[in-house]
Amino acid sequence: MSRHKCCAMQNSFYRTLGKRAFDLAASGIAILLLIPVLAVVAAAIKLSGPGPIIFRHKRVGRGFRPFFVYKFRTMCLDADKMGGAVTASGDVRVTRVGKFLRQYKIDELPQFVNILLGDMSLVGPRPEVSKYVELFRKDYETVLSVRPGLTDYAAIKYRDEEAVLSACGDTESAYINRILPDKIALYRKYVETVSFAVDLKLLCATVMPDATLEAFLREGEPSATVGDNTAAAAETINSLRCFGIDFDGILAALEKDGVKKFVDSYNQLLATIGQKISSR
């Protein structure tokens, strides 16, 4: 069997079965490990003022199927009546606790439940509201051929999207005419290159978007340009070190091709399973 055919078989199996299995295992483990953090965040939101802890918002999922995405509430009550779906830095609707949660993307953690339910994937185009999907419906026919995800090329590039929008006079127009078309191009790039290796690279880059991982993302796969987030990443990493997370050790492991070996082993497993399926 040629190398090209073997790779195609691996990616086909990953798209149909492997990706969902990886999502279930990783999200289940993540929820168990994050229970203490989730409890602290829930308490902080409850003590900060009136309103629910979890915010539900309707988004468009794979095949244009609507679903409710879960987030920790970061805005005041009736925020949807006070402004649009696009949020810029300095939005008065965001609470003090919410500002911290949004800065470090902690408000997104409840979406691990969406992943367990099958509405989302760990990696994939970010779920969008129907209003914006309909504006680019033709493009979204391709984008929504996969499950929406927690992170992807666009999520990494637009990590500081709120700051970008705050510099625009008309945030709604800037999002529709500048940011969303660029995001869609990045979404399409992901859909065209879905594989376990790409997913793992994007997950790593989401946690540590520094120069080393920027190069790691580009190695061997077409990739979007990751924004210049080195300072923000350093601040995030320093904050999380307080919780005993050894990012230096993780980075050292990456530099020793630890991830590459893991990817190669997983791809070998996919190839073996794929061969058995095709031989039946």
VOBA-1610 file (N, C-alpha, C; in pm, whole numbers, padded with zeros to 5 digits, always signed):
BEGIN
Met+00084-00120+00000Met+00000+00000+00000Met+00088+00125+00000Ser+00057+00221-00089Ser+00138+00342-00097Ser+00119+00428+00028Arg+00222+00511+00054Arg+00216+00601+00169Arg+00097+00697+00159His+00071+00748+00036His-00039+00842+00016His-00173+00775+00047Lys-00192+00653-00002Lys-00317+00581+00021Lys-00334+00549+00169Cys-00224+00515+00235Cys-00228+00484+00378Cys-00269+00606+00459Cys-00211+00723+00425Cys-00244+00848+00496Cys-00391+00885+00474Ala-00438+00864+00349Ala-00577+00895+00318Ala-00671+00806+00399Met-00633+00678+00415Met-00714+00585+00492Met-00717+00624+00640Gln-00602+00666+00692Gln-00594+00710+00832Gln-00687+00829+00855Asn-00678+00929+00766Asn-00757+01049+00783Asn-00906+01021+00768Ser-00941+00930+00675Ser-01080+00893+00656Ser-01136+00827+00782Phe-01059+00737+00840Phe-01103+00669+00962Phe-01112+00768+01078Tyr-01016+00860+01084Tyr-01018+00959+01193Tyr-01142+01048+01182Arg-01175+01090+01062Arg-01292+01176+01042Arg-01420+01106+01084Thr-01433+00977+01051Thr-01559+00906+01073Thr-01573+00848+01214Leu-01463+00797+01271Leu-01472+00732+01402Leu-01368+00783+01502Gly-01244+00797+01457Gly-01136+00831+01549Gly-01154+00965+01617Lys-01202+01066+01545Lys-01217+01199+01601Lys-01320+01201+01713Arg-01430+01132+01691Arg-01536+01127+01794Arg-01488+01051+01918Ala-01413+00943+01896Ala-01360+00867+02009Ala-01262+00952+02090Phe-01179+01027+02019Phe-01083+01116+02086Phe-01157+01224+02164Asp-01263+01280+02106Asp-01343+01383+02173Asp-01404+01330+02303Leu-01463+01211+02297Leu-01527+01154+02414Leu-01427+01129+02527Ala-01315+01068+02490Ala-01214+01037+02592Ala-01155+01163+02653Ala-01114+01258+02568Ala-01048+01379+02616Ala-01142+01468+02695Ser-01264+01487+02649Ser-01358+01574+02719Ser-01402+01513+02852Gly-01420+01380+02855Gly-01456+01313+02980Gly-01348+01330+03086Ile-01224+01309+03044Ile-01110+01325+03137Ile-01098+01471+03181Ala-01116+01563+03086Ala-01103+01706+03117Ala-01206+01749+03221Ile-01330+01703+03208Ile-01434+01741+03303Ile-01400+01690+03443Leu-01353+01567+03450Leu-01317+01510+03581Leu-01203+01589+03645Leu-01101+01623+03566Leu-00986+01696+03620Leu-01021+01841+03657Leu-01119+01896+03587Leu-01152+02037+03606Leu-01263+02061+03709Ile-01314+01956+03770Ile-01423+01972+03867Ile-01392+02078+03973Pro-01272+02078+04035Pro-01243+02183+04135Pro-01247+02324+04075Val-01191+02340+03955Val-01192+02472+03889Val-01334+02514+03856Leu-01414+02421+03803Leu-01553+02452+03769Leu-01632+02495+03892Ala-01606+02429+04005Ala-01677+02462+04128Ala-01641+02602+04178Val-01512+02636+04171Val-01466+02769+04214Val-01525+02877+04125Val-01524+02854+03994Val-01578+02953+03900Val-01728+02971+03922Ala-01799+02859+03941Ala-01943+02866+03964Ala-01974+02948+04090Ala-01897+02926+04196Ala-01917+03000+04321Ala-01890+03149+04301Ala-01784+03181+04226Ala-01748+03321+04202Ala-01859+03393+04126Ile-01917+03326+04026Ile-02025+03386+03947Ile-02148+03408+04034Lys-02180+03308+04116Lys-02298+03317+04202Lys-02285+03430+04304Leu-02164+03447+04357Leu-02142+03550+04459Leu-02131+03690+04398Ser-02106+03696+04267Ser-02084+03827+04203Ser-02212+03904+04177Gly-02326+03835+04184Gly-02452+03904+04159Gly-02561+03810+04114Pro-02681+03864+04091Pro-02795+03780+04051Pro-02778+03726+03909Gly-02841+03613+03886Gly-02836+03555+03752Gly-02788+03412+03755Pro-02811+03338+03647Pro-02768+03198+03639Pro-02616+03185+03627Ile-02565+03069+03663Ile-02421+03043+03651Ile-02386+03010+03507Ile-02471+02930+03444Ile-02448+02886+03306Ile-02534+02967+03210Phe-02472+03011+03102Phe-02540+03085+02997Phe-02557+02993+02876Arg-02679+02985+02825Arg-02707+02904+02705Arg-02739+02997+02589His-02682+02964+02473His-02710+03047+02356His-02720+02957+02234Lys-02821+02981+02152Lys-02843+02896+02035Lys-02740+02925+01926Arg-02677+02819+01879Arg-02579+02828+01770Arg-02616+02727+01661Val-02547+02735+01549Val-02573+02644+01437Val-02463+02538+01433Gly-02505+02412+01434Gly-02409+02303+01437Gly-02393+02233+01305Arg-02331+02116+01308Arg-02305+02040+01186Arg-02435+02014+01109Gly-02428+02035+00978Gly-02546+02015+00895Gly-02655+02117+00921Phe-02618+02233+00976Phe-02711+02343+01007Phe-02811+02305+01117Arg-02776+02206+01197Arg-02865+02168+01309Arg-02841+02262+01427Pro-02945+02329+01477Pro-02927+02421+01589Pro-02903+02346+01721Phe-02828+02405+01808Phe-02805+02349+01941Phe-02773+02463+02036Phe-02779+02434+02166Phe-02746+02533+02267Phe-02602+02512+02314Val-02521+02616+02301Val-02383+02612+02348Val-02383+02660+02493Tyr-02302+02594+02577Tyr-02296+02629+02719Tyr-02170+02709+02749Lys-02186+02813+02830Lys-02074+02894+02876Lys-02101+02938+03019Phe-01995+02971+03091Phe-02014+03038+03219Phe-02064+03179+03188Arg-02162+03224+03262Arg-02216+03358+03238Arg-02112+03464+03271Thr-02088+03553+03176Thr-01989+03660+03197Thr-02052+03799+03186Met-02184+03803+03158Met-02250+03932+03142Met-02363+03949+03243Cys-02409+04070+03253Cys-02520+04101+03344Cys-02649+04042+03289Leu-02753+04045+03373Leu-02883+03995+03329Leu-02936+04079+03213Asp-03009+04012+03121Asp-03070+04079+03006Asp-02969+04148+02916Ala-02847+04093+02911Ala-02742+04153+02827Ala-02780+04151+02680Asp-02856+04049+02639Asp-02894+04038+02498Asp-02988+04152+02456Lys-03055+04214+02554Lys-03144+04325+02523Lys-03070+04459+02523Met-02944+04456+02567Met-02865+04579+02579Met-02762+04596+02466Gly-02749+04495+02382Gly-02649+04503+02277Gly-02657+04382+02185Gly-02567+04378+02086Gly-02568+04271+01987Gly-02489+04149+02031Ala-02472+04055+01934Ala-02403+03930+01962Ala-02252+03945+01962Val-02203+04054+01903Val-02058+04078+01896Val-02015+04160+02017Thr-01907+04115+02082Thr-01859+04181+02203Thr-01719+04236+02182Ala-01700+04362+02218Ala-01569+04426+02208Ala-01516+04452+02349Ser-01387+04478+02360Ser-01327+04510+02490Ser-01395+04634+02548Gly-01417+04632+02679Gly-01480+04745+02745Gly-01631+04743+02740Asp-01690+04635+02690Asp-01836+04622+02685Asp-01891+04631+02827Val-01982+04724+02850Val-02035+04749+02984Val-02120+04633+03034Arg-02160+04544+02946Arg-02242+04430+02987Arg-02161+04323+03059Val-02029+04323+03041Val-01943+04221+03100Val-01918+04253+03247Thr-01937+04153+03335Thr-01916+04172+03478Thr-01767+04167+03511Arg-01732+04202+03635Arg-01591+04200+03676Arg-01537+04058+03672Val-01614+03963+03723Val-01572+03822+03717Val-01569+03776+03572Gly-01668+03820+03495Gly-01675+03781+03355Gly-01556+03828+03275Lys-01505+03946+03307Lys-01388+03998+03236Lys-01269+03905+03253Phe-01248+03856+03375Phe-01137+03763+03401Phe-01159+03631+03328Leu-01282+03581+03334Leu-01312+03453+03269Leu-01292+03461+03119Arg-01333+03570+03059Arg-01320+03586+02914Arg-01175+03605+02874Gln-01097+03673+02958Gln-00956+03697+02926Gln-00880+03566+02911Tyr-00910+03470+02999Tyr-00839+03342+02996Tyr-00922+03229+02935Lys-01034+03265+02871Lys-01121+03169+02801Lys-01180+03064+02896Ile-01185+03095+03024Ile-01240+03000+03122Ile-01390+02985+03103Asp-01453+03089+03049Asp-01598+03083+03028Asp-01638+02975+02928Glu-01541+02927+02849Glu-01569+02825+02747Glu-01568+02682+02803Leu-01520+02663+02926Leu-01503+02527+02980Leu-01630+02442+02980Pro-01749+02499+03008Pro-01870+02415+03003Pro-01896+02351+02867Gln-01828+02397+02764Gln-01849+02338+02632Gln-01793+02197+02621Phe-01719+02152+02722Phe-01680+02011+02726Phe-01806+01924+02734Val-01912+01978+02796Val-02039+01906+02801Val-02099+01897+02661Asn-02091+02006+02585Asn-02137+02003+02445Asn-02063+01897+02364Ile-01935+01880+02396Ile-01855+01779+02324Ile-01902+01639+02360Leu-01928+01615+02488Leu-01978+01484+02531Leu-02113+01453+02466Leu-02196+01556+02452Leu-02329+01537+02393Leu-02324+01516+02242Gly-02210+01547+02181Gly-02196+01530+02037Gly-02229+01653+01956Asp-02257+01765+02023Asp-02286+01889+01951Asp-02159+01953+01896Met-02048+01932+01968Met-01922+01996+01932Met-01808+01896+01934Ser-01692+01942+01889Ser-01569+01864+01891Ser-01463+01947+01963Leu-01356+01884+02004Leu-01246+01959+02065Leu-01191+02061+01967Val-01173+02018+01843Val-01118+02107+01740Val-01216+02114+01624Gly-01243+02236+01582Gly-01334+02259+01471Gly-01370+02406+01463Pro-01437+02448+01358Pro-01479+02588+01345Pro-01563+02630+01466Arg-01541+02749+01516Arg-01618+02796+01630Arg-01766+02807+01594Pro-01856+02766+01684Pro-02000+02774+01654Pro-02046+02918+01642Glu-02127+02943+01542Glu-02172+03080+01513Glu-02323+03090+01527Val-02373+03211+01550Val-02517+03233+01560Val-02577+03232+01419Ser-02705+03199+01412Ser-02774+03182+01284Ser-02768+03307+01198Lys-02776+03422+01261Lys-02776+03550+01190Lys-02656+03563+01097Tyr-02538+03526+01147Tyr-02416+03540+01067Tyr-02397+03422+00972Val-02444+03306+01012Val-02434+03189+00924Val-02513+03212+00796Glu-02631+03269+00809Glu-02717+03292+00692Glu-02655+03392+00594Leu-02573+03484+00645Leu-02507+03581+00557Leu-02404+03515+00465Phe-02349+03401+00513Phe-02246+03330+00436Phe-02286+03183+00422Arg-02411+03157+00395Arg-02464+03021+00398Arg-02390+02927+00303Lys-02355+02975+00184Lys-02285+02890+00087Lys-02152+02841+00144Asp-02079+02931+00208Asp-01951+02892+00269Asp-01974+02795+00385Tyr-02079+02819+00459Tyr-02106+02735+00576Tyr-02153+02595+00540Glu-02193+02576+00414Glu-02226+02440+00372Glu-02101+02352+00382Thr-01985+02410+00357Thr-01859+02338+00372Thr-01815+02339+00518Val-01819+02455+00581Val-01773+02471+00719Val-01848+02376+00813Leu-01980+02367+00796Leu-02062+02286+00886Leu-02076+02140+00841Ser-01982+02097+00758Ser-01975+01953+00727Ser-01905+01880+00841Val-01846+01957+00934Val-01784+01901+01055Val-01849+01965+01177Arg-01828+01903+01292Arg-01882+01961+01416Arg-01808+02090+01451Pro-01877+02189+01505Pro-01807+02307+01559Pro-01715+02263+01672Gly-01615+02345+01702Gly-01518+02304+01803Gly-01484+02413+01904Leu-01404+02372+02002Leu-01354+02465+02104Leu-01247+02556+02047Thr-01166+02502+01958Thr-01055+02580+01903Thr-01027+02538+01760Asp-00958+02625+01688Asp-00916+02597+01551Asp-00820+02708+01509Tyr-00783+02711+01382Tyr-00692+02814+01334Tyr-00745+02956+01364Ala-00875+02977+01337Ala-00933+03109+01356Ala-00936+03149+01502Ala-00967+03055+01591Ala-00973+03085+01734Ala-00836+03128+01786Ile-00730+03067+01731Ile-00594+03103+01772Ile-00556+03240+01717Lys-00585+03263+01589Lys-00550+03390+01527Lys-00626+03506+01592Tyr-00754+03482+01624Tyr-00837+03588+01681Tyr-00857+03570+01831Arg-00753+03527+01897Arg-00756+03513+02043Arg-00792+03647+02108Asp-00745+03757+02050Asp-00772+03891+02103Asp-00876+03963+02018Glu-00977+03890+01975Glu-01078+03948+01888Glu-01149+04068+01950Glu-01177+04062+02079Glu-01248+04173+02144Glu-01167+04301+02137Ala-01035+04289+02154Ala-00948+04407+02145Ala-00946+04462+02003Val-00947+04373+01905Val-00947+04416+01765Val-01076+04492+01734Leu-01189+04438+01782Leu-01318+04500+01755Leu-01333+04634+01827Ser-01270+04645+01945Ser-01282+04770+02022Ser-01217+04888+01949Ala-01124+04857+01858Ala-01056+04963+01782Ala-01136+05005+01660Cys-01248+04936+01635Cys-01331+04968+01519Cys-01450+05055+01561Gly-01486+05148+01478Gly-01598+05234+01510Gly-01729+05157+01512Asp-01752+05077+01410Asp-01874+04997+01399Asp-01835+04850+01412Thr-01851+04796+01533Thr-01807+04659+01560Thr-01883+04556+01476Glu-02013+04578+01458Glu-02094+04485+01380Glu-02046+04478+01236Ser-02024+04594+01175Ser-01978+04600+01037Ser-01838+04540+01024Ala-01751+04570+01120Ala-01614+04517+01116Ala-01615+04365+01126Tyr-01702+04311+01209Tyr-01708+04165+01225Tyr-01759+04099+01096Ile-01864+04156+01039Ile-01925+04095+00920Ile-01837+04109+00796Asn-01776+04224+00779Asn-01703+04253+00655Asn-01554+04220+00660Arg-01494+04215+00779Arg-01350+04191+00789Arg-01316+04061+00860Ile-01366+04047+00981Ile-01323+03934+01064Ile-01388+03803+01022Leu-01518+03801+01008Leu-01586+03675+00975Leu-01543+03615+00842Pro-01527+03693+00734Pro-01477+03632+00609Pro-01339+03568+00626Asp-01253+03631+00705Asp-01121+03572+00730Asp-01134+03445+00812Lys-01222+03447+00911Lys-01246+03327+00991Lys-01295+03213+00904Ile-01388+03244+00814Ile-01445+03140+00728Ile-01337+03077+00640Ala-01244+03158+00591Ala-01134+03105+00511Ala-01050+03008+00594Leu-01030+03041+00721Leu-00954+02954+00810Leu-01033+02830+00847Tyr-01165+02845+00862Tyr-01251+02729+00887Tyr-01241+02630+00771Arg-01246+02682+00649Arg-01239+02596+00531Arg-01104+02525+00523Lys-00999+02598+00561Lys-00866+02537+00563Lys-00863+02417+00659Tyr-00926+02434+00776Tyr-00929+02324+00872Tyr-01007+02205+00815Val-01125+02232+00759Val-01209+02124+00705Val-01132+02044+00600Glu-01051+02111+00521Glu-00975+02045+00414Glu-00858+01964+00467Thr-00814+01991+00589Thr-00692+01925+00639Thr-00714+01850+00770Val-00838+01812+00800Val-00867+01743+00926Val-00784+01616+00939Ser-00714+01605+01050Ser-00641+01482+01084Ser-00607+01488+01232Phe-00567+01376+01288Phe-00532+01374+01430Phe-00411+01463+01455Ala-00314+01461+01364Ala-00194+01544+01380Ala-00230+01692+01384Val-00317+01735+01292Val-00358+01876+01289Val-00433+01913+01416Asp-00524+01826+01460Asp-00601+01853+01582Asp-00509+01868+01703Leu-00413+01780+01714Leu-00323+01785+01829Leu-00236+01910+01825Lys-00191+01949+01707Lys-00111+02070+01694Lys-00193+02193+01736Leu-00319+02198+01693Leu-00403+02311+01726Leu-00435+02317+01875Leu-00455+02202+01937Leu-00480+02198+02081Leu-00357+02249+02158Cys-00240+02207+02115Cys-00116+02252+02180Cys-00097+02402+02161Ala-00122+02450+02039Ala-00103+02593+02010Ala-00203+02678+02086Thr-00321+02623+02115Thr-00422+02696+02190Thr-00375+02723+02333Val-00307+02625+02391Val-00258+02639+02528Val-00130+02722+02533Met-00041+02700+02436Met+00089+02767+02436Met+00118+02828+02299Pro+00056+02939+02265Pro+00077+02997+02132Pro+00204+03081+02124Asp+00321+03021+02151Asp+00447+03094+02143Asp+00516+03065+02010Ala+00634+03122+01991Ala+00703+03110+01863Ala+00736+02965+01829Thr+00771+02885+01930Thr+00808+02746+01906Thr+00690+02669+01848Leu+00573+02686+01910Leu+00457+02614+01863Leu+00402+02672+01733Glu+00430+02800+01709Glu+00390+02860+01582Glu+00461+02786+01468Ala+00590+02761+01487Ala+00667+02687+01387Ala+00620+02542+01381Phe+00585+02487+01496Phe+00539+02348+01504Phe+00408+02332+01426Leu+00323+02432+01434Leu+00197+02428+01360Leu+00221+02425+01210Arg+00320+02501+01164Arg+00344+02511+01020Arg+00418+02391+00964Glu+00481+02313+01049Glu+00565+02203+01003Glu+00484+02091+00940Gly+00500+02074+00812Gly+00440+01960+00744Gly+00294+01974+00708Glu+00226+02079+00756Glu+00085+02095+00726Glu+00059+02240+00689Pro-00033+02267+00595Pro-00071+02405+00569Pro-00138+02461+00692Ser-00106+02585+00728Ser-00161+02639+00850Ser-00187+02787+00837Ala-00281+02835+00915Ala-00307+02978+00920Ala-00197+03045+00999Thr-00180+03174+00974Thr-00083+03250+01051Thr-00138+03276+01190Val-00064+03240+01290Val-00106+03261+01426Val-00070+03403+01464Gly-00161+03473+01528Gly-00138+03612+01565Gly-00025+03627+01662Asp+00024+03749+01677Asp+00134+03776+01769Asp+00080+03787+01910Asn+00074+03672+01980Asn+00016+03668+02113Asn+00118+03626+02218Thr+00247+03647+02189Thr+00351+03600+02279Thr+00338+03659+02419Ala+00316+03791+02428Ala+00306+03855+02559Ala+00185+03805+02636Ala+00070+03794+02565Ala-00051+03745+02630Ala-00034+03601+02675Ala+00033+03521+02590Ala+00056+03381+02625Ala+00143+03369+02749Ala+00248+03451+02756Ala+00337+03448+02872Ala+00262+03483+02999Glu+00172+03582+02990Glu+00094+03623+03106Glu+00002+03509+03151Thr-00062+03443+03052Thr-00151+03332+03083Thr-00076+03217+03148Ile+00039+03182+03090Ile+00118+03072+03141Ile+00166+03099+03283Asn+00212+03222+03308Asn+00258+03257+03442Asn+00145+03247+03543Ser+00024+03285+03502Ser-00091+03276+03593Ser-00124+03131+03624Leu-00121+03046+03522Leu-00157+02906+03541Leu-00049+02827+03614Arg+00075+02879+03616Arg+00180+02812+03692Arg+00145+02807+03840Cys+00061+02901+03883Cys+00018+02905+04023Cys-00058+02778+04061Phe-00118+02713+03957Phe-00192+02591+03983Phe-00105+02467+03969Gly+00027+02488+03954Gly+00120+02376+03949Gly+00133+02311+03814Ile+00092+02379+03707Ile+00104+02324+03572Ile+00244+02350+03519Asp+00316+02245+03485Asp+00455+02257+03443Asp+00462+02280+03292Phe+00440+02405+03249Phe+00444+02437+03106Phe+00585+02423+03049Asp+00686+02454+03131Asp+00823+02440+03082Asp+00853+02295+03049Gly+00804+02205+03135Gly+00825+02062+03111Gly+00751+02015+02987Ile+00628+02068+02969Ile+00549+02031+02851Ile+00619+02077+02724Leu+00669+02201+02726Leu+00737+02256+02609Leu+00864+02177+02578Ala+00937+02138+02685Ala+01058+02058+02664Ala+01024+01925+02599Ala+00912+01867+02640Ala+00869+01740+02581Ala+00836+01758+02434Leu+00771+01871+02402Leu+00738+01899+02262Leu+00863+01912+02178Glu+00965+01980+02234Glu+01088+02002+02160Glu+01165+01872+02137Lys+01135+01771+02218Lys+01199+01641+02200Lys+01113+01548+02113Asp+01019+01607+02042Asp+00932+01530+01951Asp+00843+01431+02023Gly+00809+01461+02149Gly+00719+01373+02222Gly+00583+01363+02155Val+00530+01477+02110Val+00401+01478+02044Val+00409+01406+01911Lys+00519+01427+01837Lys+00533+01362+01707Lys+00530+01210+01722Lys+00598+01157+01825Lys+00599+01013+01846Lys+00459+00962+01878Phe+00384+01043+01959Phe+00249+01004+01994Phe+00160+01003+01870Val+00174+01105+01786Val+00096+01114+01662Val+00127+00996+01571Asp+00257+00965+01557Asp+00297+00854+01470Asp+00238+00722+01520Ser+00238+00702+01651Ser+00182+00578+01707Ser+00033+00570+01682Tyr-00037+00682+01702Tyr-00181+00686+01682Tyr-00215+00663+01535Asn-00138+00726+01445Asn-00161+00709+01302Asn-00138+00565+01258Gln-00040+00501+01320Gln-00013+00361+01290Gln-00133+00274+01330Leu-00192+00307+01446Leu-00310+00234+01492Leu-00426+00255+01394Leu-00447+00380+01351Leu-00553+00409+01255Leu-00533+00333+01124Ala-00408+00326+01079Ala-00378+00256+00955Ala-00411+00107+00967Thr-00377+00048+01081Thr-00404-00095+01103Thr-00553-00123+01102Ile-00629-00038+01175Ile-00774-00056+01181Ile-00836-00033+01043Gly-00787+00070+00973Gly-00838+00101+00841Gly-00815-00014+00742Gln-00698-00076+00751Gln-00667-00188+00662Gln-00761-00306+00687Lys-00790-00331+00817Lys-00879-00443+00851Lys-01020-00417+00801Ile-01064-00288+00813Ile-01197-00254+00765Ile-01207-00269+00614Ser-01103-00223+00542Ser-01106-00227+00395Ser-01093-00369+00341Ser-01037-00459+00421Ser-01016-00598+00375Ser-01141-00682+00390Arg-01241-00627+00463Arg-01365-00705+00482Arg-01457-00696+00361
//
